[in-house]
Amino acid sequence: MPLPMVHLRIAQQLADALPESLERGAFYLGNIAPDAIHMREGTTREDKQHTHFDPEKENHYTDRLQKLYHGYIGERTDEGWRSFVKGYFMHVMTDYYWFRSVYPEFVEQVQKHDKREGTTRTKEELTRLYYQETGQVDFHLFRMASWSADTWSILNAASGYDMRDRLTAEEISRWRHHTYSFFHGQEPGIIPLFLTEEIVQAFAAATVPRLFELLTVWEAV
C-alpha cells in the first residue's frame, strides 16, 4: 500500500480540483482512515481487506465501490460527512491503482537488480525493503514538502466519523495521532533505489485526474 503522505499528497491536489464546499479536514481524514484498522487489536489481513472493500475480489471492484459509495454518502447530509466519505473511497481507489502500477514495477526492478547481482531475496526481505523505501519517501514528504504542514494542521483539527461496519471514529482518531507521531520519530535513513520520490510524484500526477474523473461520474448518478 502507499503510505499516508502519498495519500495526503493526492488528497491535497484532488481537493484543489473539487468544489469549494468540500471540507478539507474531513476529506483528508477520510484519505487516511481505511488503514486505521491497524489500531484494532488482533486484526487479520481479512480485516484490512474488509475496510478496503475486498479489492482482491476482482468481480467489478469499481462498480461495487460505486454502489457502496452511494450507500455511505447517503447516510448523512452534512458536508463534513460527505467529504469524509469521498476521502475514504479515494484512499481505496488510490491503493487499487498503486497495486496495479507502482508496486509490481517495484518488484520487477528489484528482481532484475538481484538477477544481475546473482542474489535472491525472501518475500519477507522484499517486504522489508518496500517499507524502508516507501517510509523514507514519506518521511521526506512530511518534513520537506511545502504543503505538508498546512495539510496536517487542517487534518489534525478535523472531527471524526464512524464508518459503518468498517471502523469507529475512535480508531480513526487514534490512527491519525499514531501517524503524526510516527513522522516525529526515526526515519529509515536510506536513499531509495527502486521506489523514489520521483516515482511517487509521477504516480500522484497520474492518479489525481483519474480520481477526479471517477468521482465526477459517481456524483452524476
Secondary structure, 3 states (H helix, E strand, C coil): CCCHHHHHHHHHHHHHHCCCCCCHHHHHHHHHHHHHHHHCCCCCHHHHHHHCCCCCCCCCHHHHHHHHHHHHHCCCCCHHHHHHHHHHHHHHHHHHHHCCCHHHHHHHHHHHHHHHHCCCCCHHHHHHHHHHHHHHHHHHHHHHCCCHHHHHHHHHCCCCCCECCCECHHHHHHHHHHHHHHCCCCCCCCCCCCCCHHHHHHHHHHHHHHHHHHHHHHHHC
